[in-house]
Amino acid sequence: MNAFLQIADNQQNAHSKARDRGVERRMAKLVVKSEAEAPMVASASDKQMFEKSALLKQYRHHVRVRREDLLAGPHGQEVRALLQLLESLSASSAPALVQYVMKARWLREADYNTRLDVLSLVGTAIARFRVRNGLPPFDDSIPYMDEAPTAFQVIRKLLTGVGAND
């Protein structure tokens, strides 16, 4: 053995030697000896799926946080009442929902972002109701075709001033 290495080995403490052995073991594991030991590499489609999954997770988290903010905000009680109304949606409750929004002074006086968040809650509830009943999630009327606007379109017009077959 080299004299310098022997002196270094004698001067090295036990903790340092153990750390060096750990590094050697980890480095030995990095050497792939067979195809079975090789790590899986995601394909391009898998990577895309993972990315979309992560984005969906972030979006759902954002929606959950925004809903919690609405419930904790100055109109929390009114938002809770609206959510209860949305949970009890039926095929014949569309006019009642429109009437509720028309009469909700707190909603008309709320800031624009709050109105957009409430509109999002309403749209999601309507789409879920339609899917649960075997209908397509969206079925808005076509402008200039003499079709009556849907409840969502009327509510959107009330809250944002956009749509409802201008």
C-alpha positions as CSV (number, residue, x, y, z in Angstrom):
1,M,0.0,0.0,0.0
2,N,1.1,3.5,-0.7
3,A,2.7,5.2,2.4
4,F,0.7,8.4,1.9
5,L,-2.6,6.5,1.8
6,Q,-1.6,4.5,4.9
7,I,-0.9,7.8,6.8
8,A,-4.2,9.3,5.6
9,D,-6.1,6.2,6.6
10,N,-4.5,6.3,10.1
11,Q,-5.4,10.0,10.5
12,Q,-9.0,9.7,9.3
13,N,-11.7,9.4,12.0
14,A,-14.4,6.7,12.2
15,H,-17.2,9.0,11.1
16,S,-15.3,10.1,8.0
17,K,-14.5,6.5,7.1
18,A,-18.2,5.5,7.5
19,R,-19.2,8.4,5.2
20,D,-16.7,7.3,2.6
21,R,-18.0,3.7,2.7
22,G,-21.5,4.9,2.3
23,V,-20.5,6.9,-0.8
24,E,-18.8,3.8,-2.2
25,R,-21.9,1.7,-1.7
26,R,-24.2,4.3,-3.3
27,M,-21.8,4.6,-6.3
28,A,-21.8,0.8,-6.7
29,K,-25.6,0.8,-6.9
30,L,-25.5,3.4,-9.7
31,V,-23.7,0.9,-12.0
32,V,-26.4,-1.0,-13.9
33,K,-25.4,-4.6,-14.5
34,S,-28.5,-5.8,-16.3
35,E,-31.6,-4.6,-18.2
36,A,-33.8,-5.4,-15.2
37,E,-31.8,-3.1,-12.9
38,A,-32.1,-0.2,-15.3
39,P,-34.5,2.6,-14.2
40,M,-37.7,3.1,-16.1
41,V,-37.6,6.2,-18.4
42,A,-41.0,7.8,-19.1
43,S,-42.0,8.1,-22.7
44,A,-43.0,11.4,-24.2
45,S,-46.7,10.6,-23.8
46,D,-46.1,9.5,-20.2
47,K,-44.3,12.8,-19.5
48,Q,-47.2,14.7,-21.1
49,M,-49.7,12.8,-19.0
50,F,-47.7,13.5,-15.8
51,E,-47.6,17.2,-16.7
52,K,-51.3,17.4,-17.3
53,S,-52.0,15.5,-14.1
54,A,-49.8,18.0,-12.2
55,L,-51.6,20.9,-13.8
56,L,-55.0,19.5,-13.0
57,K,-53.9,19.0,-9.4
58,Q,-52.8,22.6,-9.2
59,Y,-56.0,23.8,-10.8
60,R,-58.2,21.8,-8.3
61,H,-56.1,23.2,-5.5
62,H,-56.6,26.8,-6.7
63,V,-60.4,26.2,-7.1
64,R,-60.5,24.7,-3.5
65,V,-58.6,27.7,-2.1
66,R,-60.8,30.2,-3.9
67,R,-64.0,28.5,-2.7
68,E,-62.6,28.6,0.9
69,D,-61.8,32.3,0.4
70,L,-65.4,32.9,-0.7
71,L,-66.8,31.1,2.3
72,A,-64.5,32.9,4.7
73,G,-65.1,36.3,3.0
74,P,-67.6,39.0,3.7
75,H,-70.4,37.1,1.9
76,G,-69.7,33.7,3.4
77,Q,-73.2,33.1,4.6
78,E,-74.7,34.0,1.3
79,V,-72.3,31.8,-0.6
80,R,-73.2,28.9,1.7
81,A,-76.9,29.5,0.9
82,L,-76.1,29.5,-2.8
83,L,-74.1,26.3,-2.5
84,Q,-77.0,24.6,-0.7
85,L,-79.3,25.7,-3.5
86,L,-76.9,24.4,-6.1
87,E,-76.6,21.0,-4.3
88,S,-80.4,20.6,-4.6
89,L,-80.6,21.4,-8.3
90,S,-83.4,19.7,-10.3
91,A,-84.6,19.9,-13.8
92,S,-87.3,22.4,-12.8
93,S,-85.1,24.6,-10.5
94,A,-83.5,26.7,-13.3
95,P,-86.0,29.5,-12.9
96,A,-85.6,29.5,-9.1
97,L,-81.8,29.7,-9.6
98,V,-82.1,32.7,-12.0
99,Q,-84.6,34.4,-9.5
100,Y,-82.1,33.8,-6.7
101,V,-79.3,35.5,-8.6
102,M,-81.6,38.4,-9.7
103,K,-82.7,39.0,-6.1
104,A,-79.2,38.6,-4.6
105,R,-78.2,42.2,-3.9
106,W,-75.0,41.1,-2.2
107,L,-74.0,39.4,-5.5
108,R,-74.7,42.4,-7.7
109,E,-72.7,44.6,-5.3
110,A,-69.8,42.2,-4.9
111,D,-66.5,42.9,-6.7
112,Y,-66.0,41.5,-10.2
113,N,-63.7,38.6,-9.1
114,T,-66.3,37.4,-6.6
115,R,-69.0,37.5,-9.2
116,L,-66.8,35.5,-11.6
117,D,-66.0,32.9,-8.8
118,V,-69.7,32.5,-8.1
119,L,-70.4,32.2,-11.8
120,S,-67.8,29.4,-11.9
121,L,-69.5,27.6,-9.0
122,V,-72.9,27.9,-10.7
123,G,-71.5,26.7,-14.1
124,T,-69.8,23.7,-12.5
125,A,-72.9,22.8,-10.5
126,I,-75.1,22.9,-13.7
127,A,-72.6,20.9,-15.7
128,R,-72.4,18.2,-13.0
129,F,-76.2,18.0,-12.7
130,R,-76.5,17.6,-16.5
131,V,-73.9,14.8,-16.6
132,R,-75.5,13.0,-13.7
133,N,-78.7,13.0,-15.6
134,G,-77.2,11.6,-18.8
135,L,-77.1,14.9,-20.7
136,P,-74.1,16.7,-22.3
137,P,-72.5,19.1,-19.8
138,F,-73.1,22.2,-21.9
139,D,-76.1,22.9,-24.1
140,D,-76.2,26.7,-24.5
141,S,-78.6,28.3,-27.0
142,I,-77.2,29.5,-30.2
143,P,-77.4,33.3,-30.7
144,Y,-79.8,34.6,-33.4
145,M,-81.6,31.3,-33.8
146,D,-84.7,32.2,-31.8
147,E,-83.7,29.9,-28.9
148,A,-84.4,31.1,-25.4
149,P,-81.1,31.5,-23.4
150,T,-80.3,28.9,-20.8
151,A,-80.3,29.6,-17.1
152,F,-76.5,29.8,-17.1
153,Q,-76.5,32.3,-19.9
154,V,-79.0,34.5,-18.1
155,I,-77.0,34.3,-14.9
156,R,-73.8,35.1,-16.8
157,K,-75.5,38.2,-18.3
158,L,-76.6,39.3,-14.8
159,L,-73.2,38.8,-13.2
160,T,-70.9,40.0,-16.0
161,G,-73.0,41.8,-18.6
162,V,-71.9,39.4,-21.3
163,G,-74.0,37.1,-23.4
164,A,-77.6,36.0,-23.1
165,N,-78.1,36.4,-26.9
166,D,-77.2,40.0,-26.9
